[in-house]
Amino acid sequence: MYILKNAITSIFRNKGRNILIGIIIIVIFCSAAITLAITNSANKIMKLKLKY
């Protein structure tokens, strides 16, 4: 219980740092999703070109 209480107070104490970390994580996830979308699109285009 003591560890959980300290963890929760630490989260609320360092709001600015936690917001920055959250923004960085969101940017990384978005860039990974965009990369996967581009890769899938490129693979589909290559498959279509090979058929014709």
N, C-alpha and C positions, 0 to 999 in steps of 0.2 A: 504494500500500500504506500509505503514511504517513497519508493522509487517512482511509482506512477504519479504521485502528487508532485514530486520534484520535476518530472518530465513535463507535466501539464503547465506548471508555473514557468518553466524554461521556454515553452512554446509561446506563451502569452507575453513573456518579458522581452523577447527578441523579435517583435513583429516585423520590423524593417528587414532584418536579415532573412526571416522566413519568407517574406513576400518576394525578395530578390531571388532566393533559391527556387521558389515556385515558378517565377517567370522564366528562369533559366531552364527548368525542367520542361515547361510547356513549349518553349522554343525548340528544344532538342526533339521532343516528340513530334512537333509539327514538321520539322525538317526531315525527320525519318519517314514520316508518312508521305511527304512530297517526293522524297527520293524513291520510295517504293512505287508510287504512282507513275513516276517517269520511267522507271525500269520496266514495269509491266506494259506500259504503252509502247516503249521501244521494242520489247519482245514481240508484241502483237503485230507491230508494223513490219518487223523483220520476217515474221511467219507469213504475212500476206504477200510480201515481195517475193519470197521464195516459191510461192504457189504459182505466180504468174510469170 
